[in-house]
Amino acid sequence: MLRLYAFIASASGVLAAPSPAGFELHAYYTNYPGLGAPAINASGGSFWIHKPTQSYCPDSVANITTCPLGNGTSFVAGGQAGTLFMNTEVPGGQQVYVAPNGLLKYTVPHSGNIPEGSLTTGLIVNATTAQLNRYYTFWMCNLPEDSNVWQVWLQYEDEKGSIRIGGQGDKNACTRFVLISEPVQGIGAWEYL
């Protein structure tokens, strides 16, 4: 079913807004207590709210050039098909994808390996609203052991046709939200871990 959503999203030319510049993605939801929406951060191969970004720059690179700060997470759009990449300098890049269980993830450095059944297209930023694919339903689900840390998921339909939120369990909470892009200057990190 993830593929159907990608087809619907990519079929609408109004959504396409390839961006050569980097941008952050911020989570907007109705019950957020603050004024500014929190950015999503890359850590451990997936995306989080209220968990610090994990990035790395090897000494071999740092010895010959200045490494990007890597203290925030930013992205670059991949074109009309709606591919999304991490805003990095690492050779081969790092691509964003939706895993078969609905978890929003990114590839490890130096590898294009994406699990079979994952969604890699349809991650398009709307040129007018700056929203990341309005046809996708994003959820943040907190960890049972830490109610202040939230992982980013997409709603999906399982093989029986039931709507699922992969991060939802009986000991945590999930909140629906939208992702809005905000421009950033420069490269985000050498690579995200």
C-alpha positions as CSV (number, residue, x, y, z in Angstrom):
1,M,0.0,0.0,0.0
2,L,3.0,2.3,0.5
3,R,3.6,2.2,-3.2
4,L,0.0,3.3,-3.9
5,Y,0.5,6.4,-1.8
6,A,3.8,7.2,-3.6
7,F,2.0,6.9,-7.0
8,I,-0.8,9.2,-5.9
9,A,1.7,11.7,-4.5
10,S,4.0,11.7,-7.5
11,A,1.1,11.9,-9.9
12,S,0.4,15.4,-8.8
13,G,2.8,17.9,-10.5
14,V,1.6,20.6,-8.1
15,L,3.5,18.9,-5.3
16,A,6.9,18.8,-7.0
17,A,9.4,21.3,-5.8
18,P,12.9,20.0,-6.3
19,S,15.2,22.0,-4.0
20,P,18.9,22.3,-4.7
21,A,19.3,23.9,-1.3
22,G,19.3,22.1,2.1
23,F,16.3,22.3,4.5
24,E,15.3,21.0,7.9
25,L,12.0,19.3,8.6
26,H,10.0,20.5,11.6
27,A,7.1,18.7,13.2
28,Y,3.9,20.7,13.5
29,Y,1.1,19.2,15.6
30,T,-2.0,20.7,17.4
31,N,-1.0,19.8,20.9
32,Y,2.6,21.1,20.8
33,P,3.1,23.3,23.9
34,G,5.8,25.6,22.4
35,L,5.9,28.4,19.9
36,G,8.5,26.9,17.5
37,A,8.0,23.4,16.1
38,P,10.8,20.9,16.9
39,A,13.1,19.7,14.1
40,I,13.4,16.0,13.4
41,N,16.9,14.6,14.0
42,A,18.8,11.7,12.4
43,S,20.0,9.2,14.9
44,G,20.7,5.5,14.6
45,G,19.3,5.2,11.1
46,S,15.9,6.7,11.9
47,F,14.3,10.1,12.7
48,W,13.5,11.4,16.1
49,I,12.0,14.4,17.9
50,H,13.8,15.5,21.1
51,K,16.7,13.2,20.5
52,P,20.1,14.8,19.4
53,T,21.4,14.4,15.9
54,Q,24.2,11.8,15.5
55,S,26.8,12.6,12.9
56,Y,30.4,11.9,12.2
57,C,33.4,13.3,10.3
58,P,36.5,11.0,9.9
59,D,39.8,12.4,11.0
60,S,41.2,11.8,7.5
61,V,38.7,14.3,6.2
62,A,39.0,16.7,9.1
63,N,42.8,16.9,8.6
64,I,42.4,18.3,5.1
65,T,39.2,20.3,5.2
66,T,36.6,21.8,7.6
67,C,33.9,19.3,8.4
68,P,30.3,20.5,8.5
69,L,29.1,21.1,12.1
70,G,26.7,18.1,12.1
71,N,24.7,19.3,15.0
72,G,21.4,19.5,13.1
73,T,19.7,17.3,10.5
74,S,19.1,18.6,7.0
75,F,17.9,17.2,3.7
76,V,18.0,17.8,0.0
77,A,15.3,17.0,-2.5
78,G,16.1,14.4,-5.2
79,G,13.8,15.7,-8.0
80,Q,10.4,15.0,-9.6
81,A,10.2,11.4,-8.4
82,G,10.2,12.6,-4.8
83,T,13.4,11.0,-3.6
84,L,14.8,12.6,-0.5
85,F,18.5,12.6,0.6
86,M,20.4,13.6,3.7
87,N,22.3,16.9,3.2
88,T,25.8,15.2,3.5
89,E,29.2,15.2,1.9
90,V,29.8,11.5,2.3
91,P,30.6,9.7,-1.0
92,G,27.5,7.9,-2.2
93,G,25.2,10.0,-0.1
94,Q,22.5,8.8,2.3
95,Q,18.9,8.3,1.0
96,V,15.7,8.6,3.1
97,Y,13.1,5.8,2.8
98,V,10.1,4.4,4.5
99,A,10.7,0.9,5.8
100,P,8.0,-1.8,5.2
101,N,6.8,-1.4,8.8
102,G,6.3,2.4,8.3
103,L,9.4,3.6,10.1
104,L,11.0,6.7,8.4
105,K,14.7,5.7,7.9
106,Y,17.9,6.6,6.0
107,T,20.7,4.5,4.6
108,V,24.0,4.0,6.3
109,P,27.0,5.9,5.0
110,H,28.7,4.3,1.9
111,S,25.7,2.0,1.2
112,G,22.6,2.2,-0.9
113,N,21.1,-0.8,0.7
114,I,17.4,-0.4,1.3
115,P,15.2,-3.3,2.5
116,E,12.9,-4.9,-0.1
117,G,9.4,-3.5,0.1
118,S,10.5,0.0,1.3
119,L,9.2,3.2,-0.2
120,T,11.8,5.6,-1.7
121,T,9.6,8.0,-3.7
122,G,6.8,10.4,-3.0
123,L,8.9,12.4,-0.4
124,I,8.2,15.7,-2.1
125,V,8.0,19.1,-0.5
126,N,5.0,21.2,-1.7
127,A,6.2,24.4,-3.3
128,T,3.4,26.5,-1.8
129,T,3.0,25.1,1.7
130,A,6.5,23.7,2.3
131,Q,4.8,20.5,3.6
132,L,6.4,17.2,3.0
133,N,3.9,15.1,1.1
134,R,0.4,16.0,2.4
135,Y,-0.8,12.6,1.2
136,Y,1.3,10.7,3.8
137,T,0.1,10.4,7.4
138,F,3.0,11.0,9.7
139,W,3.0,9.9,13.4
140,M,5.4,10.4,16.2
141,C,5.4,7.7,18.8
142,N,7.2,8.1,22.1
143,L,9.4,5.4,23.6
144,P,7.9,3.5,26.5
145,E,11.0,4.1,28.5
146,D,11.2,7.9,27.7
147,S,8.0,9.8,27.1
148,N,10.0,12.9,25.9
149,V,11.6,11.1,22.9
150,W,9.5,10.5,19.8
151,Q,10.3,8.4,16.7
152,V,8.9,9.3,13.3
153,W,6.5,6.8,11.6
154,L,4.2,6.7,8.6
155,Q,0.7,5.1,8.8
156,Y,0.5,2.1,6.5
157,E,-1.9,-0.6,5.4
158,D,-1.0,-4.2,6.2
159,E,-1.5,-7.2,4.1
160,K,-5.1,-7.7,5.5
161,G,-6.0,-4.1,4.7
162,S,-5.9,-2.8,8.2
163,I,-4.5,0.6,9.0
164,R,-1.4,0.4,11.1
165,I,1.0,2.7,13.0
166,G,4.2,0.7,13.4
167,G,5.4,2.5,16.5
168,Q,2.2,2.2,18.5
169,G,2.1,-0.2,21.4
170,D,0.2,-0.6,24.6
171,K,2.8,1.3,26.7
172,N,3.3,4.5,24.6
173,A,1.4,7.3,22.8
174,C,1.4,8.4,19.2
175,T,0.5,11.8,17.8
176,R,-0.3,12.7,14.2
177,F,1.7,15.6,12.7
178,V,2.9,17.2,9.5
179,L,6.4,18.0,8.4
180,I,7.2,21.5,7.2
181,S,10.5,22.4,5.5
182,E,12.6,25.3,6.6
183,P,15.7,26.3,4.5
184,V,19.2,26.0,5.9
185,Q,22.6,27.2,4.7
186,G,25.4,24.8,3.8
187,I,25.9,21.1,4.2
188,G,24.4,19.5,7.3
189,A,27.0,16.9,8.1
190,W,29.8,14.7,6.6
191,E,27.6,11.7,7.4
192,Y,24.7,10.8,9.7
193,L,25.0,7.8,12.0
